[in-house]
Amino acid sequence: MSLIQHLMSNGPSGFGYGSTAEEVTAGLSLAGKCILVTGCNSGLGLEALRVLSLRGARVVGTARTVEKARAACADAGGAAVPLACELSEPASVRACVAAVIEQRIRLDAIICNAGIMALPRLEKGHGFELQFFTNHIGHFILVTGLLPQLTENGRVVMLSSAAHAMAPRAGIEFDNLAGEKSYSAWGAYGQSKLANMLFAGELARRFAGTTKTANAVHPGVISTNLGRHMNPIAVASMALFGPLFLKDAAQGAATGIYAAVHAGAANISGAYFADCNVAKARADAYDAQLAGRLWEVSEKIAAQ
Ligand SMILES: NC(=O)c1ccc[n+]([C@@H]2O[C@H](COP(=O)([O-])OP(=O)(O)OC[C@H]3O[C@@H](n4cnc5c(N)ncnc54)[C@H](OP(=O)(O)O)[C@@H]3O)[C@@H](O)[C@H]2O)c1
């Protein structure tokens, strides 16, 4: 199949590269459903908040500050609940978990969408490389804290990336989680996105025998604020040529939403989706031993 044919055609799910979040939820009523979306104030999270609200879901929209969350939720109309959740601050993540529990909110899905990408220089949070800490550890604390709030058929969706393939050869460099032995912007981003995938896989194994699911998705390549740390020439080229080869936010939000709410994904767990269909990730993204070790290490970090 040529590239053009791939971009134009749909996969077994009935959706494909060009499908939008509105298309994957067309005809679906999400009334009575409650879905938490992290990073609801920008890019794919903002589009997810809009479309899920449009279909009648009550969205718990989290952002780094409650002001940002409030503004995004107000724009989405409906009954969205704004909460602060600064993923690089475990106290903020725990306060978010506590607020959900206190308000007795039961979650039909958690979409772990927020993220940072390719910080040019090593930055740290609580002694750990910041992309690993924000993208993985922050969501690890959030999701493990919210597991009791998941409904019987609850789904967890991790926004990973095809860039997981840029993770170090070792997968997760457990002896370099502070990034001080060596650091590369894309290697660290890739590691954090591989961690998102390993977390979804381990969660899926822990959900075995239940009707809960956990999956990871690659949303596509979309020009959003995520590129803020990229080289300005690359950003300018994306702005100029982007429309020719990038997805827009409506298409970018589709795969995560498909995995979170579509009936076609209800019985799929431990998978990696791209373009609204099950796809193939790097081999070690499915490594149960690596995922188990990451879970143990993450628990220790979260307990600090
Ligand atoms: N865009 C792409 O091409 C692409 C490709 C593959 C994967 N992804 C993944 O898709 C997800 C969404 O990305 P996007 O393109 O929509 O990016 P975006 O527009 O930059 O949105 C990212 C969101 O994450 C939030 N965030 C960043 N740091 C945070 C922190 N410490 N605590 C809490 N929230 C934080 C941002 O908040 P602020 O606005 O306040 O900073 C924003 O709401 C990310 O996980 C990304 O890795 C994107």
The ligand as an ORCA input file, in Angstrom:
! r2SCAN-3c Opt
* xyz 0 1
  N       1.620     16.773     19.132
  C       2.222     15.667     18.675
  O       2.699     15.610     17.521
  C       2.321     14.449     19.539
  C       2.912     13.294     18.979
  C       3.023     12.153     19.776
  C       2.574     12.175     21.079
  N       2.026     13.313     21.600
  C       1.582     13.295     23.002
  O       0.289     13.847     23.081
  C       0.105     14.471     24.357
  C      -0.534     15.831     24.183
  O       0.354     16.654     23.490
  P      -0.078     17.994     22.716
  O       0.492     17.868     21.369
  O      -1.505     18.250     22.886
  O       0.814     19.070     23.507
  P       0.475     20.499     24.166
  O      -0.416     21.290     23.291
  O       1.791     21.055     24.553
  O      -0.337     20.077     25.464
  C       0.312     19.440     26.537
  C      -0.495     19.608     27.794
  O       0.266     19.041     28.878
  C       0.307     20.015     29.920
  N       1.476     19.883     30.765
  C       2.778     20.091     30.456
  N       3.535     19.940     31.542
  C       2.710     19.632     32.560
  C       2.898     19.380     33.946
  N       4.107     19.439     34.529
  N       1.821     19.104     34.706
  C       0.588     19.066     34.153
  N       0.330     19.310     32.866
  C       1.395     19.601     32.072
  C       0.321     21.359     29.203
  O       0.017     22.406     30.108
  P       0.572     23.915     29.839
  O      -0.135     24.384     28.608
  O       0.176     24.645     31.071
  O       2.054     23.793     29.682
  C      -0.753     21.085     28.161
  O      -2.018     21.199     28.734
  C       1.476     14.490     25.022
  O       1.529     13.464     25.978
  C       2.441     14.178     23.895
  O       3.599     13.523     24.330
  C       1.885     14.436     20.847
*
